[in-house]
Amino acid sequence: MALKVAARKKSKSAKNRSTANSDGIIERSANANILPLERNIVHHFVRIVNGLNIKLAESIRVMDVNPVHFRVIQILYEHDGLTITELREQCVIAQAVFSRVLKQVERRKLIRRAVDENDKRVYRIYLTKKGVATYEAALPHASKVIDEALSNLTAADADKLISLAAIVDKSLNP
């Protein structure tokens, strides 16, 4: 909604025209619809996630896990025994990338696969003891990164931000 409002500030009949000049520099028409970066929620979310991932990666590197591995074991820590599909949907990762991540986490002996008792075609994913220990060792580092990221907010603002982000998440990933 905010994106539509920002884009409509220009005339409805305005067309987004861009052409490159002889130097290859893009010139935009004066009446082009512009979405400023400061109003682009995707820009902010990507910067937040990338910034958190960089800081988390630095702090858990010694544990031989990266932020994606951490998310996998965190989800399993709270919901052990998910199917591969359920876990991938929770991680919101493309199938090809997820297959590689799952192999990496399995190679590190942080998870194990087991055939579902009710449907032999389905595999469930469980944390190993090493997976639990790795998650519990990494959690203080992750909590510190999150706390530092939210340190300029009041507790009420941080709670509001988290609940608003959850609403956006549910609308994109039902």
MIDOSE-1310 file (N, C-alpha, C; in nm, 2 decimals, decimal comma, always signed):
residues 174
malk	+0,08/-0,12/+0,00/+0,00/+0,00/+0,00/+0,09/+0,13/+0,00; +0,19/+0,13/+0,09/+0,28/+0,25/+0,09/+0,35/+0,26/-0,04; +0,39/+0,15/-0,10/+0,46/+0,15/-0,23/+0,37/+0,22/-0,33; +0,24/+0,18/-0,34/+0,15/+0,23/-0,43/+0,13/+0,38/-0,41
vaar	+0,12/+0,42/-0,28/+0,10/+0,56/-0,25/+0,22/+0,64/-0,30; +0,34/+0,59/-0,27/+0,46/+0,67/-0,31/+0,47/+0,68/-0,46; +0,43/+0,57/-0,53/+0,44/+0,57/-0,68/+0,33/+0,66/-0,74; +0,22/+0,68/-0,67/+0,11/+0,76/-0,73/+0,13/+0,91/-0,71
kksk	+0,24/+0,95/-0,64/+0,26/+1,09/-0,62/+0,28/+1,16/-0,75; +0,32/+1,10/-0,85/+0,33/+1,16/-0,98/+0,20/+1,14/-1,05; +0,18/+1,21/-1,16/+0,06/+1,20/-1,24/+0,03/+1,06/-1,28; -0,10/+1,02/-1,28/-0,14/+0,89/-1,32/-0,11/+0,86/-1,47
sakn	-0,10/+0,96/-1,55/-0,07/+0,95/-1,69/+0,08/+0,94/-1,71; +0,16/+0,96/-1,61/+0,30/+0,96/-1,63/+0,35/+0,82/-1,66; +0,44/+0,81/-1,75/+0,50/+0,68/-1,79/+0,65/+0,68/-1,74; +0,69/+0,56/-1,70/+0,83/+0,55/-1,66/+0,92/+0,53/-1,78
rsta	+0,98/+0,63/-1,83/+1,06/+0,62/-1,95/+1,21/+0,64/-1,90; +1,29/+0,55/-1,95/+1,44/+0,56/-1,92/+1,51/+0,53/-2,05; +1,61/+0,62/-2,08/+1,69/+0,59/-2,20/+1,83/+0,62/-2,16; +1,92/+0,56/-2,24/+2,06/+0,58/-2,21/+2,11/+0,68/-2,31
nsdg	+2,19/+0,78/-2,26/+2,25/+0,87/-2,35/+2,37/+0,81/-2,42; +2,45/+0,89/-2,50/+2,56/+0,84/-2,57/+2,67/+0,79/-2,48; +2,68/+0,84/-2,36/+2,78/+0,79/-2,26/+2,73/+0,67/-2,18; +2,61/+0,62/-2,21/+2,56/+0,50/-2,14/+2,49/+0,54/-2,01
iier	+2,48/+0,67/-1,98/+2,42/+0,71/-1,85/+2,27/+0,71/-1,88; +2,19/+0,65/-1,78/+2,05/+0,65/-1,80/+1,99/+0,78/-1,76; +1,91/+0,83/-1,85/+1,83/+0,96/-1,83/+1,69/+0,92/-1,81; +1,63/+0,97/-1,71/+1,49/+0,94/-1,68/+1,41/+1,07/-1,71
sana	+1,29/+1,05/-1,76/+1,20/+1,16/-1,79/+1,16/+1,23/-1,66; +1,13/+1,35/-1,66/+1,09/+1,43/-1,55/+0,96/+1,37/-1,48; +0,88/+1,31/-1,56/+0,75/+1,26/-1,50/+0,75/+1,11/-1,47; +0,87/+1,05/-1,46/+0,88/+0,91/-1,43/+0,84/+0,89/-1,29
nilp	+0,76/+0,77/-1,26/+0,73/+0,73/-1,13/+0,86/+0,69/-1,06; +0,88/+0,74/-0,94/+1,00/+0,71/-0,86/+0,96/+0,65/-0,73; +1,02/+0,54/-0,69/+1,00/+0,49/-0,55/+1,14/+0,51/-0,48; +1,14/+0,61/-0,39/+1,27/+0,64/-0,33/+1,31/+0,53/-0,23
lern	+1,44/+0,50/-0,22/+1,49/+0,40/-0,14/+1,43/+0,40/+0,00; +1,42/+0,52/+0,06/+1,38/+0,54/+0,20/+1,23/+0,49/+0,21; +1,16/+0,48/+0,11/+1,02/+0,43/+0,11/+1,00/+0,29/+0,06; +1,12/+0,22/+0,03/+1,11/+0,09/-0,03/+1,14/-0,01/+0,08
ivhh	+1,03/-0,08/+0,13/+1,05/-0,17/+0,24/+1,14/-0,29/+0,21; +1,14/-0,33/+0,08/+1,23/-0,44/+0,04/+1,37/-0,40/+0,06; +1,41/-0,28/+0,02/+1,54/-0,23/+0,04/+1,58/-0,24/+0,19; +1,49/-0,19/+0,28/+1,53/-0,19/+0,42/+1,54/-0,33/+0,47
fvri	+1,44/-0,42/+0,44/+1,45/-0,56/+0,49/+1,57/-0,63/+0,44; +1,61/-0,61/+0,31/+1,73/-0,68/+0,26/+1,85/-0,63/+0,34; +1,86/-0,50/+0,36/+1,98/-0,44/+0,43/+1,98/-0,49/+0,58; +1,86/-0,50/+0,64/+1,86/-0,55/+0,78/+1,90/-0,70/+0,78
vngl	+1,84/-0,78/+0,69/+1,88/-0,93/+0,69/+2,02/-0,95/+0,66; +2,07/-0,88/+0,56/+2,21/-0,89/+0,52/+2,31/-0,85/+0,63; +2,27/-0,73/+0,69/+2,35/-0,68/+0,80/+2,36/-0,78/+0,92; +2,24/-0,84/+0,96/+2,23/-0,94/+1,06/+2,31/-1,06/+1,03
nikl	+2,30/-1,11/+0,90/+2,37/-1,23/+0,86/+2,52/-1,21/+0,87; +2,57/-1,09/+0,82/+2,71/-1,07/+0,83/+2,76/-1,07/+0,97; +2,69/-1,00/+1,06/+2,73/-1,00/+1,20/+2,72/-1,14/+1,27; +2,62/-1,21/+1,24/+2,60/-1,35/+1,29/+2,71/-1,44/+1,24
aesi	+2,74/-1,43/+1,11/+2,84/-1,52/+1,05/+2,97/-1,50/+1,12; +3,01/-1,37/+1,14/+3,13/-1,34/+1,21/+3,14/-1,40/+1,35; +3,03/-1,40/+1,42/+3,03/-1,45/+1,56/+3,02/-1,60/+1,57; +2,96/-1,67/+1,47/+2,95/-1,82/+1,49/+3,04/-1,90/+1,39
rvmd	+3,12/-1,83/+1,32/+3,21/-1,90/+1,22/+3,29/-2,01/+1,29; +3,34/-1,99/+1,41/+3,42/-2,09/+1,48/+3,35/-2,22/+1,51; +3,21/-2,21/+1,50/+3,13/-2,33/+1,52/+3,11/-2,41/+1,40; +3,17/-2,37/+1,29/+3,15/-2,43/+1,16/+3,01/-2,43/+1,11
vnpv	+2,93/-2,32/+1,14/+2,80/-2,30/+1,08/+2,79/-2,16/+1,03; +2,70/-2,14/+0,94/+2,67/-2,01/+0,89/+2,53/-1,97/+0,93; +2,49/-1,85/+0,90/+2,35/-1,81/+0,94/+2,24/-1,89/+0,88; +2,25/-1,95/+0,76/+2,15/-2,04/+0,71/+2,14/-2,17/+0,79
hfrv	+2,26/-2,22/+0,82/+2,27/-2,34/+0,90/+2,20/-2,32/+1,04; +2,23/-2,20/+1,09/+2,18/-2,16/+1,22/+2,03/-2,16/+1,22; +1,97/-2,10/+1,11/+1,82/-2,10/+1,10/+1,76/-2,23/+1,09; +1,83/-2,32/+1,02/+1,78/-2,46/+1,01/+1,78/-2,53/+1,14
iqil	+1,89/-2,52/+1,22/+1,89/-2,59/+1,35/+1,80/-2,51/+1,45; +1,78/-2,38/+1,44/+1,69/-2,31/+1,53/+1,55/-2,36/+1,50; +1,51/-2,37/+1,38/+1,37/-2,42/+1,35/+1,35/-2,56/+1,40; +1,45/-2,64/+1,38/+1,44/-2,78/+1,43/+1,44/-2,79/+1,58
yehd	+1,51/-2,70/+1,64/+1,52/-2,69/+1,79/+1,38/-2,67/+1,85; +1,30/-2,59/+1,78/+1,17/-2,55/+1,82/+1,06/-2,65/+1,77; +1,09/-2,71/+1,65/+0,99/-2,80/+1,58/+1,06/-2,92/+1,53; +1,12/-3,00/+1,61/+1,20/-3,11/+1,56/+1,11/-3,21/+1,50
glti	+1,16/-3,28/+1,39/+1,08/-3,38/+1,32/+1,00/-3,33/+1,21; +1,03/-3,21/+1,16/+0,96/-3,16/+1,04/+0,99/-3,24/+0,92; +0,90/-3,24/+0,82/+0,93/-3,31/+0,69/+1,03/-3,21/+0,62; +1,09/-3,26/+0,52/+1,19/-3,18/+0,44/+1,11/-3,06/+0,38
telr	+0,99/-3,08/+0,33/+0,91/-2,98/+0,27/+0,87/-2,87/+0,38; +0,83/-2,92/+0,49/+0,79/-2,82/+0,60/+0,91/-2,74/+0,64; +1,03/-2,80/+0,65/+1,15/-2,73/+0,70/+1,19/-2,63/+0,59; +1,18/-2,67/+0,46/+1,22/-2,57/+0,36/+1,12/-2,45/+0,36
eqcv	+0,99/-2,48/+0,38/+0,89/-2,37/+0,38/+0,92/-2,28/+0,50; +0,96/-2,33/+0,61/+0,99/-2,25/+0,73/+1,11/-2,16/+0,70; +1,21/-2,22/+0,63/+1,33/-2,14/+0,60/+1,31/-2,04/+0,49; +1,21/-2,06/+0,40/+1,19/-1,98/+0,29/+1,31/-1,97/+0,20
iaqa	+1,35/-2,09/+0,15/+1,47/-2,10/+0,07/+1,43/-2,18/-0,06; +1,48/-2,14/-0,17/+1,46/-2,21/-0,30/+1,50/-2,36/-0,28; +1,43/-2,45/-0,35/+1,45/-2,59/-0,34/+1,60/-2,63/-0,36; +1,66/-2,58/-0,47/+1,80/-2,62/-0,51/+1,89/-2,57/-0,40
vfsr	+1,88/-2,45/-0,35/+1,96/-2,40/-0,24/+1,94/-2,48/-0,11; +1,82/-2,51/-0,08/+1,78/-2,58/+0,04/+1,85/-2,72/+0,04; +1,84/-2,79/-0,07/+1,90/-2,93/-0,08/+2,05/-2,92/-0,04; +2,12/-2,82/-0,10/+2,26/-2,81/-0,07/+2,28/-2,77/+0,08
vlkq	+2,20/-2,69/+0,14/+2,21/-2,65/+0,28/+2,19/-2,77/+0,37; +2,08/-2,85/+0,34/+2,05/-2,97/+0,41/+2,17/-3,07/+0,41; +2,23/-3,08/+0,30/+2,35/-3,17/+0,29/+2,46/-3,12/+0,37; +2,48/-2,99/+0,37/+2,59/-2,93/+0,45/+2,57/-2,95/+0,60
verr	+2,45/-2,93/+0,64/+2,41/-2,95/+0,79/+2,42/-3,10/+0,83; +2,38/-3,18/+0,74/+2,38/-3,33/+0,76/+2,53/-3,37/+0,77; +2,61/-3,32/+0,68/+2,75/-3,36/+0,67/+2,82/-3,32/+0,81; +2,78/-3,21/+0,87/+2,83/-3,17/+0,99/+2,78/-3,24/+1,11
klir	+2,69/-3,34/+1,08/+2,62/-3,42/+1,18/+2,54/-3,35/+1,28; +2,48/-3,24/+1,23/+2,39/-3,16/+1,32/+2,24/-3,20/+1,31; +2,21/-3,28/+1,20/+2,08/-3,33/+1,18/+2,09/-3,47/+1,13; +1,97/-3,54/+1,14/+1,96/-3,67/+1,08/+1,82/-3,68/+1,01
ravd	+1,82/-3,77/+0,91/+1,69/-3,79/+0,84/+1,64/-3,93/+0,88; +1,51/-3,94/+0,89/+1,45/-4,06/+0,93/+1,32/-4,08/+0,85; +1,29/-4,20/+0,80/+1,17/-4,22/+0,73/+1,05/-4,21/+0,82; +0,95/-4,14/+0,77/+0,82/-4,12/+0,85/+0,76/-4,25/+0,87
endk	+0,71/-4,28/+0,99/+0,65/-4,40/+1,03/+0,52/-4,43/+0,96; +0,45/-4,32/+0,92/+0,32/-4,34/+0,86/+0,32/-4,33/+0,70; +0,43/-4,28/+0,65/+0,44/-4,27/+0,50/+0,59/-4,29/+0,47; +0,62/-4,40/+0,42/+0,76/-4,44/+0,39/+0,82/-4,36/+0,28
rvyr	+0,74/-4,28/+0,21/+0,80/-4,19/+0,10/+0,85/-4,06/+0,16; +0,82/-4,03/+0,29/+0,85/-3,90/+0,35/+0,96/-3,92/+0,45; +1,05/-3,82/+0,45/+1,16/-3,81/+0,55/+1,13/-3,70/+0,64; +1,16/-3,73/+0,77/+1,16/-3,62/+0,87/+1,30/-3,59/+0,91
iylt	+1,32/-3,47/+0,95/+1,45/-3,42/+0,99/+1,45/-3,39/+1,14; +1,55/-3,45/+1,21/+1,57/-3,43/+1,35/+1,71/-3,38/+1,38; +1,72/-3,30/+1,49/+1,85/-3,25/+1,54/+1,92/-3,37/+1,61; +2,05/-3,37/+1,59/+2,13/-3,47/+1,66/+2,17/-3,40/+1,80
kkgv	+2,23/-3,48/+1,88/+2,28/-3,42/+2,01/+2,38/-3,31/+1,97; +2,47/-3,33/+1,87/+2,56/-3,23/+1,83/+2,49/-3,11/+1,78; +2,38/-3,13/+1,71/+2,29/-3,02/+1,66/+2,24/-2,93/+1,77; +2,19/-3,00/+1,87/+2,13/-2,93/+1,99/+2,24/-2,85/+2,06
atye	+2,36/-2,91/+2,08/+2,47/-2,85/+2,14/+2,52/-2,73/+2,06; +2,53/-2,74/+1,93/+2,57/-2,63/+1,84/+2,47/-2,52/+1,85; +2,34/-2,55/+1,85/+2,24/-2,44/+1,86/+2,25/-2,37/+1,99; +2,26/-2,44/+2,10/+2,27/-2,38/+2,23/+2,40/-2,30/+2,25
aalp	+2,51/-2,34/+2,18/+2,63/-2,26/+2,19/+2,62/-2,14/+2,10; +2,55/-2,14/+1,99/+2,54/-2,03/+1,90/+2,43/-1,93/+1,94; +2,33/-1,98/+2,02/+2,22/-1,89/+2,06/+2,27/-1,76/+2,13; +2,36/-1,76/+2,22/+2,40/-1,64/+2,29/+2,46/-1,54/+2,19
hask	+2,53/-1,59/+2,09/+2,59/-1,50/+1,99/+2,48/-1,44/+1,90; +2,38/-1,52/+1,86/+2,27/-1,47/+1,78/+2,19/-1,37/+1,86; +2,16/-1,40/+1,99/+2,09/-1,31/+2,07/+2,16/-1,17/+2,08; +2,29/-1,18/+2,10/+2,37/-1,06/+2,11/+2,36/-0,97/+1,98
vide	+2,37/-1,04/+1,87/+2,35/-0,97/+1,74/+2,22/-0,90/+1,73; +2,11/-0,97/+1,76/+1,98/-0,92/+1,76/+1,96/-0,80/+1,86; +2,01/-0,82/+1,98/+2,00/-0,72/+2,08/+2,07/-0,59/+2,04; +2,19/-0,60/+1,98/+2,26/-0,49/+1,93/+2,18/-0,42/+1,82
alsn	+2,12/-0,49/+1,73/+2,04/-0,44/+1,62/+1,92/-0,36/+1,67; +1,87/-0,40/+1,78/+1,75/-0,34/+1,83/+1,78/-0,24/+1,94; +1,91/-0,22/+1,97/+1,95/-0,14/+2,09/+1,90/+0,01/+2,09; +1,87/+0,06/+1,97/+1,83/+0,20/+1,96/+1,67/+0,21/+1,97
ltaa	+1,61/+0,10/+1,99/+1,46/+0,10/+2,01/+1,42/+0,08/+2,15; +1,31/+0,14/+2,19/+1,26/+0,10/+2,32/+1,21/-0,04/+2,32; +1,19/-0,10/+2,43/+1,14/-0,24/+2,44/+1,00/-0,25/+2,37; +0,92/-0,15/+2,39/+0,78/-0,15/+2,32/+0,80/-0,14/+2,17
dadk	+0,89/-0,05/+2,12/+0,91/-0,04/+1,98/+0,97/-0,17/+1,92; +1,06/-0,23/+1,99/+1,12/-0,36/+1,94/+1,01/-0,46/+1,93; +0,92/-0,47/+2,03/+0,81/-0,57/+2,03/+0,72/-0,54/+1,91; +0,69/-0,41/+1,89/+0,60/-0,37/+1,78/+0,66/-0,40/+1,64
lisl	+0,79/-0,38/+1,63/+0,86/-0,41/+1,50/+0,86/-0,56/+1,48; +0,88/-0,64/+1,58/+0,88/-0,78/+1,56/+0,73/-0,83/+1,52; +0,63/-0,78/+1,59/+0,50/-0,82/+1,55/+0,45/-0,77/+1,42; +0,50/-0,65/+1,37/+0,47/-0,60/+1,24/+0,54/-0,69/+1,13
aaiv	+0,67/-0,72/+1,16/+0,74/-0,81/+1,07/+0,67/-0,94/+1,06; +0,62/-1,00/+1,17/+0,55/-1,13/+1,16/+0,43/-1,12/+1,08; +0,36/-1,01/+1,08/+0,24/-0,99/+1,00/+0,27/-0,99/+0,85; +0,38/-0,91/+0,82/+0,43/-0,91/+0,68/+0,47/-1,05/+0,63
dksl	+0,54/-1,12/+0,72/+0,59/-1,25/+0,69/+0,47/-1,34/+0,66; +0,37/-1,34/+0,74/+0,25/-1,43/+0,72/+0,18/-1,39/+0,59; +0,18/-1,27/+0,55/+0,11/-1,23/+0,43/+0,19/-1,28/+0,31; +0,32/-1,29/+0,32/+0,41/-1,34/+0,21/+0,43/-1,49/+0,21
np	+0,43/-1,54/+0,33/+0,46/-1,69/+0,35/+0,35/-1,75/+0,43; +0,23/-1,77/+0,38/+0,12/-1,82/+0,46/+0,15/-1,96/+0,51
